[in-house]
């Protein structure tokens, strides 16, 4: 097996790892700051697509802005959790490379924590097809704020044999003939946690979901020990510092 083939297989395993923990993902993953959503959306947005919607973490924020949301997600367990939590949302089985919507149907396509899993050129071609001219494509990622020393230390302890650094699309930002230049902004996004609920959040990360059981348990034990002995996290609720990196481009 070539290194490229092995890497592609690992990438596929990581991308398909979330469904078995759909309920925990919905409960423990952070949402997205309203400032990032407003920055990404066109001023006249009414109907938007949450693409790679997972369990609806991004959908929730869009509904809070009184938008009509269609959600598209390929994993049946994640889609079922989304439908359970947001029964009024049109929720469809589909992929970024095969979006089950008509041409020029939505004002914006937003992608939370999933853009890097896409076949970028094919996905952007499909996204352009379903977007109205002047509509936006918006990709958001929540990242730990490693400028905070204890957060950087915790992240180092969370690494496993299948851990990857964040891999942006190539080239980054992406380039596509149907879109103007991509812009990048970063927004603060603190996540209220306790030591136990932060462990639950880490347990939904793909690098732990696909790790061997003994490695997974050893990693969570390291994290538990750190959190119990760190003055910032040992007692009660605290804010886990995150930033939300947000890409935006406009349909030509």
Secondary structure by P-SEA (a helix, b strand, c coil): ccaaaaaaaaaaaaaaccccaaaaaaccbbbbbaaaaaaaccccccbbbbccccccaaaaaaaaaccbbbbbbccaaaaaaaaaaccccbbbbbcccccccccccccbbbbcccccccaaaaaaaaaaaaccccbbbbbbbbbcccccaaaaaaaaaaccccccccccccccccccccccbbbbbbbbbbbbbcaaaaaaaaaaccccccccaaaaaaaaaaaaaaaaacccccccccccbbbbbbbbbbcc
